[in-house]
Amino acid sequence: MTKINQPVTLKNGITLRNPLMMAPMTTQMSFFNGVITQDEIAYYKNRSQAIGAVITGAANVQAVGQGWAGELGVYDDKFIPNLTKLATAIKAGGAKAILQIFHGGRMSPKNILNGAEPVSASAVAAERPGAPTPRALTGEEVLQVIADFKAATKRAMTAGFDGVEIHGTNTYLIQQFFSPHSNRREDEWGGSLVKRFHFIDVLVDEILAAGKEKSTDFIVGYRFSPEEYETPGIRMEDTLYLVDQLAEKNLDYLHVSLNEYQRVSVQKEFQEKSIVDYLQEKIAGRVPLVAVGGIEEAADVEALLNHADLAAVGQALIIDPDWGEKVLNQQPVHRVSNLDSASRTLRGTSLWDFVTTIRLDN
């Protein structure tokens, strides 16, 4: 397995200088219309100086897919100039810049959508208090969503990003098509496990076609959640099918979303080892696996790299922009778990670094 100071080669042959990635975390620092602010650019630049790659917070590919206020936009060419500034800032220190592309689906609140109805695979509300019932996408609209993800990928390329990460996790639209809870369709986009995968199958192929059209060096990753608690919901059997299919594609990495990389499945049938170990067994070396959750110091990274190929780091980089340089040089770092709530503030060069709420759930 990869060690902390060793470069990592992705499936397309591109090399990251080390296996550390900044996990995708929403800062809510963009303007109300999705345009990136200078403070947001500084926030990412400060945290990209030593690590291998930075994955941005979610950027919505459709206006109706916006998930929260202050979210990045990539659904129109008007966003390209500031996206270019963001990509340039991240890459200035040697990190690869990866834009996470996203659609909120039924998780998009009406007040953010200016009264428009949230959409999903089916007209089934999420299991949370006050969740609205979304409108089911028509077959034509499903194809338009795929086309808009593809267009967003092209905008990311134009802006100078090294790649995109497909946000297929945390109960947002892509996961909604795969989940038997949110997808009750009876057409080609729903029903059996194979049909529920059909949306992801076509979507990934279209994004890969767009991303690799001009350069095989363009990175395309896919992030997923391994389990759902709803009934019916995604179970480990579904996820192992998903990663098996995705590992056969030209994706450059797969990224599992976990709060702790050592987490064990809630299913009794999958509790002999960690979820990450089950995933690696199924992937069988076909594509690098990124794991995340509970990374605070160098020893945590080294331990994770015995089970996965790359380590995505979240809270530690929020607290200390220089965390990557410190762990690579075996310098002491503050452990997140040892900080009291009053100390859990951001350190950086702008006021936004101190006052902005960081969403850790994307």
N, C-alpha and C positions, 0 to 999 in steps of 0.2 A: 504494500500500500504506500501511497505518497506520504512524504514527510514534510514538515512545515516550511523548510527553506528550499525545497526542490520545485522546479518548474513542473507544470502539468500540461500535457498536450490533449486538446479536445479532439473530438471525432473528426473534425475537418482539418486537423493538422496545425491549428493555431495553438501557440503556447502561451499560457499564463505564467507570469514570473514566479508565482507561488500559489498554493491551493486555497488561499484566503479570499473569500468573496464577501462584499457587503450585502447583507440580506435586504430584500425589497421591503421598505418601510415607508409608509405614507407620512409626510411631514405636514400636509395641509398648508403649505406655504405659497402655493400658486395663487394668482388672482382669481376672482370669482368666475372668470371666463376661461380658466384653464391655462393662461399664459404664465410662464415661469418667471419668478421674481429673481432679482440679483441676490437676495439673501439665500434663496434656495440653491442657486448656483454655487455660492460660497460654502454652503453647508456640505454639498457633495464634494467640492474640491478639497476641503479641509480633511476629508476622510478617505481620500483616494491615493494618498502619497506613497503608501508602502504595499498595499494589498494587490492581489492579482486582478480582481475585477469588481466593479461596482454595478449592482442591479438597482435601478431606480425604483421608486414607488410607482404604483399603478398609473398608467396613462390611458384614459378612456378613448375607445375607437369610434364611439358614437355619442352624440350629445345625450341621447336617451339612456346611455349606459353609465352616466356619471354616478359614482357611488357616494360622494361626500363633497362638502365645500372645500375649496382650495386644492382640488385634484388636478394633476397634469392633464392637458389635452393633447391628443395627436390625431383628432378626427378631421382636421382641416389644414390646408397648406399654410394658413396664417400662423401656425405654431412653429413652423420650421426655423425661422430666424433665432428664436430663443432656445429651441431644442439644440440648435447648432452650438450656441454658447455653452449649453450644459454639457454636451458631448466633448467639446474642446477642453472645458475645465477639468472634467474627469480624466481625460487622457493625458493631460499635461504632465502629471506625475508618473505616468507609466502604466496606469491601470487600464484595463479594457472597460469600455462603456457599453452597458447593456440596458436597453429601455424595456421595461415590463409593459406589455400591452394587455388591455383589460376591457371587460364589459360587466357591469354590475348585475344586469338582469333583474330578477325579482328583488334583489337586495338594494336597488336604487330607490331612495325615498322620494315621495311625490314633491315634497317641498324643495328638493334639490333640482327636480326636473321641471320646475315652473308649472306644475299642475298636470304634466303629461303622465300617462299611465306607464308604470314599469312593465317590462315585457319579460317573458321567459319561454321555456320549452312548452309549458302547459300552464293553464290557469289554476295553479295551486299555490297557496300562500305558504311562506316559510313558517316554521314553528317557533315564532317569537311573538311576544305581546305586541298587538297593534299592527302586525305585518299586513300590508295590503295584498289583495289578490291580483296578481299580474295578468296582463293580457297575453294569451298564447300567440306566439309569432306565426304568421302564415308561412307556407312553403316558400313563397317569393321573398319574404322578409328574412327567412333563415339564410337564403343565398346572399342577401344583401349584407347581413352581418359578416359572413365569411369574406365577402368582397371588401368590407370596410377594415377588417383585420389585415387583409392583404395590402390595402392602401396605406394603412398605418405603418406596416413594415417597410414599405417603399419610402415613406416620409422619414422613418428612422435612418435608413440608409443615406438619404439625401442630406440629413442633418449631421452625418458623420459618425453615428453610433457604430460600434463594432458588432452589435447584434441586438436581438430582441429575446425576451423571455415571455412565453405564452402563459398567461395567468389562468391556469386551469384548476384553481384551488379555492378553498375557503368559502364554498357555497355560492360563488359568483356564476355568471351565465354559462361558461364552458362546463363547469362541474354540474350545473343544473341540467344540462343535456345528458350527462352520463348517469345521473342519480335516478333511481326508480321512484324516489319521493317526488321530485320536481318534474320528471318527464313521464307523462302518462299518454303520450302521443300514440296514434295508431297508424301513422304514415311511415315513410322511409326513415324518419328521424327519431323513432322511438318504438318501444315494445320490448323485444328481447335484448339481452346484453349486447349482442352484436349490433343491433339497430341503434341502441343508445350510444354506442361508440362511433356510429357513422358520422355524426357531426364533427367529433374530434378528428376522425380519420381524414375527412375532406379538408377541414380547417388547417390541420398541420401540413398537409400536402400543398395547399395553396400558399401558406406562409413560407414554406420551404422553397417553393417555386419562385416566389417574389424575392426572398432573401438571397438565394443562390443564383439569381438570374444574371447579375453582373459580376459577382465574385463568389467563389467557393469559400473564401475566407470569412464570410459573414456568419456570425454565430447565431444559432437558433436553439434555445433551450425550452423546456416545458416543465412547469411546476404543478404539482398535484397534491391533494390531500388523500391520505390512505383510507380513512374511515369516516363514516357519518354516524351520528347517534339516533337519527330519525328512523322510524320504521314505516315503510321500507326505506332503506338507505344503502349507501355504498358500503360494502364489506370487503375484507381482505381478498376474498376470492375475485371480486370485481377488479380490485386494484392490481392484483398479480396478472390478470388478463390484460389490463390497460398497459402496464409497463412492458409486458411481453410484446405487445403490438408496437408500442412506441420505440422500443429498442431496435426494431427492424428498420426503422426509418432513418433518414439522414440527420436526425437531431444530434446536437453536439453535447448535450448533457440532459439529464433528468434531475429534478430538484424536488425532494419530498418536503412538504410543509409539516413541521412538528414543533411542539413547544419544548420537547426534550429529545435529543437525538437517540437516547437510550430507551425511549418509550416502548412499552410492550402493548400489543393489541388488546382490545377489550374482549376479543373472541377467544374462548378457551382453546379452540383448535389451533391458535397461532400464538401461544404463550411460551413456547420452548426457547425462543430467542427474541431479539428485538425486531421491531418492524423493519428497521434498516437492514438487518441481516437477511430477513426474508426477501427483501427487495433485491439485494445484491445477489442472492442465490438465483433469483429468477432472471435478472439482467445478464448474469454470467459473463461479465466483461465486455458486453457489446457496446456499451456507452457509459461514460463517467456518471457517477451518482453524486449529487450534492446533498449533504445532510445539514440540519440546522437545529438549534435549540440547546441552551445551557452552556454556551461557549463563553468562558470568562477569562481564561489565561492560557498560556502556551501548553500546559499539560492537558487541558481540555481538548485543544486542537489535535495534539498528538494522539490522544485516546480515540477521538472521533475518526481520525485517519486510519485507524486499524479496521474500520468498518465501512467507510465511504471514501470517495476519491477527492472530494473538495469539501471545505467547511464554510458555510455561510454564517456570518456573524452579525448580530443585531444590536441588542442593548449595550454591549461593551463598546461598540463604536459610537453609539449615541452619547454615552457618558464621556468618552475620551476619543477625540478625533485622531490622536497619535497612537491609539491602541495597537494598530498593525505594526508600526515600527518598533514599538516596545516589545511585543511578543517575538518578533523575528530576531531581535537582538537580546532576547532572554532578560529583559529588564522587568522590574516589578510593575504590576498593574493593579488598579483597584478592582476588587471583585464586586460585581453587581449585587450579589446576595449579602454582602457585608455593609452596604450603604443603607442609611436610614432614608425614609421617604423625603425628608427635607433636602437630602444631598443628591437625589436623583434628578439633577438638572443637567442640561447640556452645556458643554464648554466649547466655545468657538469664538469667532471674531465678530459676529453680528448679534444684534438684539434678538432677532428671531431664534437664534440658537438657544436662548434662554427661555423664551416665552411660548414657543410653539408646542402644541400638543402633538405627540408622536403616536400614530396608530401602528400597533404591532401586529395587526390581524390581517395584513394583506400579503 
